[in-house]
């Protein structure tokens, strides 16, 4: 399996997208400048086996390709984008419906303000406003 290298720019790109940590293993290498940039940004570099077994699976961290090597979606003409990228935006009341459903299911065991922030981020990440 080929190794994936993360440079200073890759770490900055990940940080700008809101990623706060990266799992590093034998197939994932962070350059020296990348490590320095991660340290300055407060970006966490985690060894693969340092995570406790109950840690959530974060596929956006263990992605095996370099962000700088990937073609940005903005550079791809709309007709050649995957069907999922061309889907209609979510309905405007989606945040409220999801919020109400989660609150009904979890009740008082969840902080409503935190739940609202999480739902807003998810809806924005799928193309909502």
N, C-alpha and C positions, 0 to 999 in steps of 0.2 A: 504494500500500500504506500503511495507517495506521501511525503510529508507536506504539511500545510504551513507556510510561513506567514507570520503576522508582523508587519512593519510598524513604524511609528504612525504612519498615515492610516493604516488599518485600525489601530487602537483608537485614534482620534475619530475615525468614521463610526466605529462601534459606539464610542462614548457619545457622539452627537446624536445617534439613534436611540439613546437611552439605555444601552446595555451597560451593566456595571461590573460584570465579571466575565472571565473566559476560562474554560477548563483546558489545562495544558497537560498533554500526555506525550508518549513517545512519537506520535504522528503529528503533533501540533508544536511548532517552534515559534517563539517570540524573539525577535532580534533584540540586541542590546539597547538600541535606541527605542524600540517598542516598549521594552521593560521600563526604561527611564520615563517615557511619556506616560505609561500606565501609572507609575508611582506618583507623578505630578498631578494626574487627573483623579487620583484616588480610585483607580480602576483595579479590581481584584483579579489576580492571576491565581487560579486554584488548581492544584494538582488533582488529577483524575480521582485518586483514591482518598483524598482529604475530605470529601463530602460524606456526611453521615448517610446511612442507608435510607433515612426518612426524608432526605433532601428532595425537593420537587425536581422533576425532570424539566430542564430548560433547553429545549431544542435550539433556540436561537443562539445559545452559547456554544453548543457542541457542533454547530454547522461546520462542515469540512471544507468549505472553500473560502478563499481570501476575498474580502469585500472589495479590494481595489482591483482584483482580477475579474470580478463580476461586472456584467454590463448593466448599467442602471436602467430602470424601467422607463425613465424619462427619455432615454436615447433610443428606445425601441419604438418604431412607428406603431400607432394604435392597432392597425389591422394585424400586425404580427405578434401582438401581446397575447398571452394565454387567455382563454375564455373567462377565467376567474377575475382577471384584471379588468375586463370590460363589463363586468356586471354593473347593474344600476346601483346607485348609492342606497344605503339603508333608509327605511322610512324615518321621518323626523321624530316620531314618538317612540322610536326603538329604545332609547336610553330609559325613558320612564317605564316602558313595559318590562324591560329586563330588571330594572330596579325593583319594581313592585313584585315581580315573580320571585326574585331572590329574597327580598325582605319577607314575603309570605312564607317561604320555605325555611329560612333561617331564624326569623323572628328577632329577638333581642340579642342574639349571640354575635351580631355583626354591627360594626359602627356605620351608621348610615352615611356619614360624610366620606369615610374611606371607600365605602361601596360605590358611591357616586363618582368619585375620582377614578376608580378602577374601571367602571363601566364606560365612562367618558373616554378614557385612553383606548380601550378596546374598540369602541365604535369609531374613533378617529383612525385607528390603525387599519380598519377595513374600509375606509373611504367616507366615513360620515363626517358631519360638521361638528 
